């Protein structure tokens, strides 16, 4: 009895004075209420925002892997003829078309370098890209996991580069990123090689197509001239060195002379008939025979000139004129085709483009810290936008 009475006295002696008078069920309820209040305070928006920002800062400035950046800059320059007043990008107003051309080419190049074709050229095997950029502890978020799909690999590849054409200067700035300095440098150098290949292939393919088309036109014109000349030679072999136009003129002149002689004879015949009473007098009959023979000869010459059984000078003249016109046209076409081919060759040489390096890529010496601040400020922006939208919705709900 004595020992049992001492235990409550000891426990009551160790408890605080203000709790000795509180019953134990009330004390347990107060403890649970304090714990729930502590959990509710953690669930408040401010606490959640602080926790999110703290986690973001921890990842961005402590856990996140280092990123290295390599930068190169170049301009796509077109060959300029020697007779121009300016032959460089620094030539003043005359260089404005060069700047615009380089800017347009840079925009094409921007799309091309981020294409799946370039990605497959640089990394033919999917495992190569996954091995180079695999996640590493403790940062398991960044990187390309094994077994990723082709769209995921292409999206990750595009994030590792930035191609920015400059509107004012026409230059192109290429930035590449990597988890190691060598990754960033090698990717930048590979993209420069792809850029040169793209510019050279595009220009060479266009020039080659133009030259091939011009050479085809020259061969076609040569064949046309050869065929036209062959037809004219066959015509001349068939009819000899006949000039239908000259022959036609000569025949017309000959017939005109015969007709003039016929008129004279008819006048003489009429005069004799008035002189002699006998219409069958020898003098009158002689002139009449000459008139008849001359008329027959004139009709015969006309028949030979126009009939198919005769010389048919009209048809031959028309055919000869057509053949000579074909030969002249084919000759002019050949001269024009050769001139166009020569101009195409000169123009293709003039339009060749070259990549002029303004800044060679260098091995990064220190990590790029911009991504850390950009990621952290991005998380802050998310909070600001979410806070503003949430406040607006709550205010609208309260008004309703």
C-alpha positions in Angstrom: 0.0 0.0 0.0 2.8 2.3 0.8 4.6 1.6 -2.5 1.4 2.1 -4.5 0.7 5.4 -3.0 4.2 6.7 -3.8 3.9 6.2 -7.6 1.1 8.7 -8.3 2.9 11.1 -6.1 6.2 10.7 -8.1 4.4 11.1 -11.5 2.5 14.1 -10.3 5.7 15.6 -9.0 7.4 15.3 -12.4 4.5 16.8 -14.4 4.2 20.5 -14.8 2.1 22.3 -12.3 -0.5 23.6 -14.9 -1.0 20.1 -16.2 -1.6 18.4 -12.9 -5.1 19.6 -12.8 -5.9 18.7 -16.4 -7.6 15.3 -17.0 -5.7 12.8 -19.2 -8.5 12.7 -22.0 -8.4 16.4 -22.4 -4.6 16.3 -22.6 -4.7 13.7 -25.4 -7.3 15.8 -27.4 -5.1 18.9 -27.1 -2.1 17.0 -28.4 -4.1 15.7 -31.5 -5.4 19.3 -32.1 -1.9 20.7 -32.1 -0.7 18.1 -34.6 -3.6 18.8 -37.0 -3.0 22.5 -36.7 0.6 21.9 -37.7 -0.5 19.9 -40.7 -3.0 22.5 -41.7 -0.4 25.2 -41.5 1.8 23.1 -43.8 -1.0 22.8 -46.3 -1.4 26.6 -46.6 -0.6 28.1 -50.0 2.4 30.0 -48.7 3.9 26.9 -47.3 3.3 25.0 -50.6 4.8 27.9 -52.6 7.8 28.0 -50.3 8.3 24.2 -50.6 8.0 24.4 -54.4 10.5 27.2 -54.7 12.9 25.5 -52.3 12.7 22.3 -54.3 13.3 24.2 -57.5 16.3 26.1 -56.1 17.7 22.8 -54.7 17.5 21.2 -58.1 18.7 24.2 -60.2 21.7 25.1 -58.0 22.7 21.9 -56.3 21.4 18.7 -58.0 21.2 19.7 -61.7 24.1 18.7 -63.9 26.4 21.2 -65.4 25.7 22.4 -69.0 28.5 23.6 -71.3 27.9 25.8 -74.3 29.9 26.2 -77.5 29.3 29.2 -79.8 30.2 29.8 -83.4 29.2 32.5 -85.9 29.4 32.6 -89.7 27.9 34.3 -92.7 26.7 32.8 -95.9 28.5 34.8 -98.6 27.8 34.7 -102.3 30.4 35.2 -104.9 30.2 38.6 -106.5 31.3 39.5 -110.1 34.5 41.4 -110.5 32.9 44.4 -112.1 30.8 45.3 -109.0 31.6 48.2 -106.8 31.7 46.1 -103.6 32.9 42.6 -103.1 32.6 42.2 -99.3 30.0 42.3 -96.6 31.5 45.6 -95.4 30.9 47.3 -98.7 28.1 49.6 -97.6 24.7 49.9 -99.4 25.8 47.6 -102.2 26.1 44.8 -99.6 22.4 45.0 -98.6 21.3 42.2 -101.0 24.1 40.1 -99.7 22.8 40.6 -96.1 19.2 39.7 -97.1 20.4 36.6 -99.1 22.5 35.5 -96.1 19.5 36.0 -93.8 17.2 33.9 -95.9 19.8 31.2 -96.3 20.3 31.3 -92.5 16.5 30.8 -92.0 16.6 27.8 -94.3 19.7 26.5 -92.5 17.9 27.0 -89.1 15.2 24.6 -90.2 17.5 22.1 -91.8 19.9 21.7 -88.8 17.0 20.9 -86.5 15.6 18.3 -88.9 15.5 14.6 -88.4 17.7 14.1 -91.4 20.6 16.0 -89.8 20.0 14.1 -86.5 20.2 10.8 -88.3 23.4 11.9 -90.1 25.1 12.8 -86.8 23.7 9.8 -84.8 22.9 7.0 -87.2 22.3 4.6 -84.2 19.8 5.6 -81.6 21.9 3.9 -78.9 24.7 6.4 -79.6 22.6 9.4 -78.7 21.3 7.7 -75.6 24.8 6.7 -74.5 26.1 10.2 -74.9 23.3 11.9 -73.0 22.2 9.2 -70.6 21.0 10.5 -67.1 23.6 10.4 -64.3 23.1 10.4 -60.5 22.0 12.5 -58.7 20.3 14.3 -61.6 18.0 11.7 -63.0 15.7 14.2 -64.7 18.0 15.6 -67.4 19.3 13.4 -70.2 17.9 10.9 -72.6 16.8 7.6 -71.1 17.5 4.3 -72.8 14.8 3.0 -75.1 13.3 6.4 -75.9 11.2 6.8 -79.0 12.3 8.6 -82.2 10.1 11.7 -81.6 11.6 11.9 -78.1 15.1 11.7 -79.4 14.4 14.3 -82.0 12.9 16.6 -79.4 15.9 16.1 -77.1 18.3 16.7 -80.0 16.7 20.0 -80.9 17.1 21.2 -77.3 20.8 20.7 -77.6 21.3 23.3 -80.3 20.2 26.9 -81.1 20.5 28.4 -84.6 19.7 32.1 -84.7 20.0 34.2 -87.9 20.8 37.9 -87.2 18.5 40.2 -89.1 20.9 43.2 -89.1 24.1 41.6 -90.0 22.9 38.5 -91.8 25.2 36.2 -89.8 24.1 33.0 -88.2 24.9 32.2 -84.5 25.0 28.5 -83.7 25.0 27.5 -80.0 25.3 23.9 -78.9 25.0 22.4 -75.4 26.3 19.3 -73.7 27.0 17.8 -70.3 30.7 17.9 -71.0 32.8 20.5 -72.8 33.7 18.0 -75.6 30.1 17.2 -76.2 29.2 20.8 -76.9 32.3 21.4 -79.0 32.0 18.3 -81.1 28.3 18.9 -81.8 29.0 22.5 -82.9 31.8 21.3 -85.2 29.5 18.7 -86.7 26.8 21.2 -87.3 29.2 23.5 -89.1 30.2 20.6 -91.4 26.5 19.9 -92.1 26.0 23.6 -92.8 28.8 23.6 -95.4 27.5 20.4 -96.9 23.9 21.9 -97.1 25.1 25.1 -98.7 27.4 23.4 -101.2 24.9 20.7 -102.2 22.1 23.1 -102.7 24.1 25.4 -104.9 25.9 22.7 -106.7 22.6 20.8 -107.4 20.9 23.9 -108.7 23.9 24.8 -110.8 24.2 21.3 -112.1 20.5 21.1 -113.0 20.8 24.4 -114.9 23.9 23.3 -116.8 22.3 20.0 -117.6 19.2 21.7 -119.0 21.3 24.1 -121.0 23.4 21.3 -122.5 20.2 19.4 -123.4 18.9 22.5 -125.2 22.2 22.7 -127.1 22.0 19.1 -128.2 18.4 19.5 -129.2 19.2 22.6 -131.3 22.1 20.7 -132.9 19.8 17.8 -133.8 17.2 20.2 -135.2 19.8 21.9 -137.4 21.2 18.6 -138.6 17.7 17.4 -139.6 16.8 20.7 -141.3 20.1 20.7 -143.2 19.6 17.1 -144.2 16.2 17.8 -145.7 17.5 20.8 -147.6 20.4 18.7 -149.0 18.0 15.9 -150.1 15.8 18.5 -151.8 18.9 19.9 -153.7 20.1 16.4 -154.6 16.7 15.6 -156.0 16.3 18.8 -158.1 19.9 19.8 -158.4 21.2 23.2 -157.5 17.8 24.6 -158.4 16.7 27.9 -157.1 12.9 27.8 -157.5 12.5 31.5 -156.9 15.0 32.4 -159.6 13.5 29.8 -161.9 10.1 31.1 -161.2 11.1 34.7 -161.9 12.9 33.6 -165.1 9.9 31.7 -166.3 7.6 34.6 -165.6 10.0 36.9 -167.4 10.1 34.5 -170.4 6.4 34.2 -170.5 6.1 38.0 -170.4 8.4 38.3 -173.3 6.4 35.8 -175.3 3.2 37.6 -174.5 4.7 40.9 -175.6 5.8 39.2 -178.9 2.4 37.7 -179.3 0.8 41.2 -179.0 3.1 42.5 -181.7 2.3 39.6 -184.0 -1.4 40.1 -183.5 -1.1 43.7 -184.3 0.8 42.8 -187.4 -1.7 40.2 -188.4 -4.6 42.7 -188.0 -2.7 45.2 -190.2 -2.1 42.6 -192.9 -5.7 41.5 -192.9 -6.7 45.1 -193.6 -4.2 45.3 -196.4 -5.1 42.0 -198.1 -8.6 41.2 -199.2 -7.9 37.5 -199.2 -7.8 36.3 -195.5 -5.8 33.2 -196.6 -3.1 35.1 -198.3 0.4 33.7 -197.7 1.6 36.7 -195.8 -1.5 36.6 -193.5 -1.3 32.8 -193.1 2.4 33.1 -192.1 1.7 35.6 -189.4 -1.4 33.7 -188.2 0.7 30.5 -187.8 3.3 32.4 -185.8 0.5 33.7 -183.5 -1.0 30.2 -183.0 2.4 28.7 -182.3 3.3 31.5 -179.9 0.0 31.0 -178.0 0.6 27.3 -177.8 4.1 27.9 -176.4 2.9 30.4 -173.8 0.2 27.9 -172.6 2.8 25.1 -172.5 5.2 27.2 -170.4 2.4 28.2 -168.0 1.4 24.6 -167.7 4.9 23.4 -166.9 5.3 26.1 -164.3 2.2 25.2 -162.3 1.3 21.6 -163.1 2.4 18.6 -161.0 3.5 16.8 -164.2 5.7 19.8 -165.1 8.3 21.6 -163.0 5.6 22.9 -160.6 7.8 25.9 -159.7 5.2 27.3 -157.3 5.3 24.2 -155.1 9.1 23.9 -155.4 9.6 27.5 -154.5 7.3 27.2 -151.4 9.1 24.0 -150.3 12.6 25.5 -150.8 11.6 28.6 -148.9 10.3 26.5 -146.0 13.4 24.3 -145.9 15.7 27.3 -145.9 13.6 28.9 -143.2 13.9 25.7 -141.1 17.7 25.8 -141.5 17.9 29.5 -140.6 15.6 29.0 -137.6 17.6 25.9 -136.4 20.9 27.9 -136.8 19.5 30.8 -134.7 18.2 28.4 -132.1 21.6 26.7 -131.8 23.4 30.0 -131.4 20.8 31.1 -128.7 21.2 27.7 -126.9 24.9 27.9 -126.9 24.8 31.5 -125.6 22.3 30.4 -122.9 24.5 27.5 -121.9 27.5 29.8 -121.6 25.5 32.3 -119.5 24.2 29.5 -117.3 27.7 28.3 -116.7 28.8 31.9 -115.8 25.8 32.5 -113.6 26.2 29.2 -111.8 29.8 30.2 -110.9 28.6 33.7 -109.8 25.8 32.3 -107.6 28.1 29.9 -105.7 27.9 30.5 -101.9 30.4 30.0 -99.2 30.4 29.9 -95.4 32.7 32.5 -94.0 33.5 31.9 -90.4 33.4 34.9 -88.1 33.8 33.0 -84.8 35.2 29.5 -84.6 33.8 27.3 -81.8 36.0 27.0 -78.7 36.2 24.3 -76.0 34.1 25.7 -73.1 36.2 26.4 -70.0 33.4 26.7 -67.5 29.8 25.5 -67.1 27.0 27.7 -68.4 25.1 29.1 -65.4 22.4 30.7 -67.5 20.2 27.6 -67.6 20.1 27.4 -63.8 18.8 31.0 -63.4 16.5 30.5 -66.4 15.0 27.4 -64.9 14.6 28.9 -61.4 13.1 32.1 -62.8 10.8 30.0 -64.9 9.5 28.3 -61.7 9.0 31.7 -60.1 7.1 32.7 -63.2 4.9 29.6 -62.9 4.1 30.6 -59.3 3.3 34.2 -60.2 1.0 33.1 -63.0 -0.7 30.5 -60.9 -1.1 32.9 -58.0 -2.6 35.6 -60.2 -5.0 33.2 -62.0 -6.0 31.6 -58.7 -6.6 35.0 -57.1 -8.7 36.1 -60.0 -10.8 32.9 -59.9 -11.3 33.2 -56.2 -12.4 36.8 -56.4 -14.8 35.9 -59.2 -16.2 33.1 -57.2 -16.7 35.4 -54.2 -18.5 38.0 -56.3 -20.8 35.3 -57.6 
